[in-house]
Amino acid sequence: MYSASEFRKGLKVQIDGEPYVMTDFSFSKPGKGQALYRARLRNMITGNAFEKTFRSNDKLEKAALEERTMQYLYSQGDNYVFMDNANYEQLEISKEQLGDAINFLVDNMDVEVLQYNGRPIGVTLPNFVNLKVTQSDPWVKGDTSGSDSKPVTVETGYVVQVPPFIEEGDKLQIDTRTGAYVTRVKE
Amino acid sequence: MIFTHGLQMRAVLIQALRTFFIDRGYLEVDTPIRIPALAPEAYIEPLTSEGWFLQTSPELCMKRLLAAGIHRIFQLCKCFRKGERGDRHLPEFTMLEWYAAKSDYRDLMTDCEALLRHLATAMGKAGVLEWQGRRIDLGSEWERITVAEAFQRYAPCTVEEALVQDRFDELLVEYVEPHLGMATPTFLCDYPAALGALARLSPTDSAVAERFELYVAGLELANGFSELVDPMEQRARFLAEQEVIRLRGRAPGPLPEPFLVELVEMPSAAGIALGVDRLVMLFAGADNIDQVVAFTPEGL
């Protein structure tokens, strides 16, 4: 069981026997009042989503999912193809089921494919991935806007906020759980 | 990622805060942050340290200083609250508290107005705060609305119904807070008596406590009240609060006996706690508390 204080984006839980993923999560606590945990949950099979506010004593069951390590090969339209490294079996997962994960998938990356009752329903990525910057506007020296970040596009098409010194061609470490820039990596 | 902009704003703002209080004759104090007993609070869980507690607020120590005859004090310090983590919460955060004898919560509201205007001037903001696309006018008269009025206006039920259904906090967050502090900052005043464990009840209406929360652009910034100075009443409220803690499955800590003893000597007073990190967020235009601290717990 997960208690409300363990809730976070990406958590996979089970409600009425169905697997759900927490796609959004926010913590609030009005002055001296009770902690409120507002979560958006998406059914991993039907895609239906709902929002609910939980309190500190509320709990959610862990989703009964099987995981196996597979390699991402390529995408074909809205389907993404993965291969089991042990027996070379291939399977497809839809863009919709992958959700935010498509922002971080690069060819030949190993991921954990999630299965529910034998059906692939999503993937768990490594916590950190390295992605190359494909587009970045040069930072104007003497910029007085006071801003200390700028947007760049990485090889998957994902746009992320980074410090001004990042340039095209740099490799960035990104936290796949939050989507945030962590550091520049040297190769 | 370290946000240097947030840290620069933070340093300037803290300097300006100190100047504001020192110029008004307040003594800066720094009381111990590791203490043997806290004011029992139903929904604030402390962190422990060798059998003692990390303070959740410097309130009790500061009131003991009032009782000892120091009548205008302020403190900038770290406070700790277990499990509080979100876009606007850190389990370790910076608090500003100030207390003045012979004043009440209305005086604190006047202080808040003067303080934010002083800070805006110091930060070169000329009376208008811009935050997340909102323009908040600090120069005009600030809105004051009672909790009962706010529920009437914005929530689907009255404050009494919300309390009976144990939905006060939920409805406050969902329906009321998003409207507060939008044109000018808002003082949400006169909380139900049950929600002001250390506050004096209103002399004209014992159903409400002389407590307010300050909101700017929907962000809760400060909590102030006219202090309860009756030791018997204070002990009874602490015991009631401990009962709520037990009902929620936690073991209450020991009562702060020296505070309860010295409360007899405390003059009538008002005191307020203001979240400094959130104040920096407002002035730095940051929408996440992570952007205004040097390190988050996850980054350590």
Interface residues (C-beta under 8 A of the other chain):
Chain A: S5 S26 F27 S28 K29 P30 G31 K32 G33 Q34 A35 L36 T53 S56 N57 G146 S147 D148 S149 P163 A180 Y181 V182
Chain B: M1 F3 T4 H5 E41 Y43 I44 G83 E84 R85 G86 D87 R88 H89 F168 D169 E170 L172 V173 E174 E177 L195 A197 E213 E220 N223 R248 G249
